[in-house]
Amino acid sequence: MVGTENTRLVVLRGNSASGKSSVAAGIRDRFGRGLALVGQDNLRRIVLRERDRPGAANIGLIDLTARYALDAGYHVVVEGILYADRYGQMLQQLRADHRGRTHCYYLDVPFPETLARHATKPIATEVGESQLREWYRPLDLLPGSIETVIDAGSVLADTVDRIMNDTDLARLPALDH
């Protein structure tokens, strides 16, 4: 078992440019200290500098990092594309092992909107439409209907509000970490 009955685990998944990192940052900004962000891109691309492939080391590192933070009393937001076929087993086990409440969200953005959003990112010149098309998986949901799907019509502030309220993070005090 991991965490406590009071810790919250939030999993944010979706395709590239769906808003996952912005939502995660918004949750952290609203909550304050005591909320750990476990970002797939940071651990996979920066820490390990590895490609996203089945069985890659970042899967275990994401799991260990989230577990460590939960055991230290932090609320945790795990965010990333986190393809269901590669990360699903790890996420389901983490969810099953967490003593507190776990909430999973999938940000569903259609491919044309993904392209428009991607054009505003710093990596837009490095990653083109063909690469995005290769990465894109429509409604790549985890089994068991455990994710709340949030569509592209939900603006950032509304999405953050919804998650803060669903998880009770809006009512919990920031932690002194």
Sequence and secondary structure as in RCSB ss.txt:
>XXXX:A:sequence
MVGTENTRLVVLRGNSASGKSSVAAGIRDRFGRGLALVGQDNLRRIVLRERDRPGAANIGLIDLTARYALDAGYH
VVVEGILYADRYGQMLQQLRADHRGRTHCYYLDVPFPETLARHATKPIATEVGESQLREWYRPLDLLPGSIETVI
DAGSVLADTVDRIMNDTDLARLPALDH
>XXXX:A:secstr
 BS TT EEEEEEESTTSSHHHHHHHHHHHH TTEEEEEHHIIIIIIS     TT HHHHHHHHHHHHHHHTT E
EEEEE   HHHHHHHHHHHHHHBSSEEEEEEEE  HHHHHHHHTTSGGGGTS HHHHHHH  TT   TTS EEEE
ETTS HHHHHHHHHHHHTTTTS     
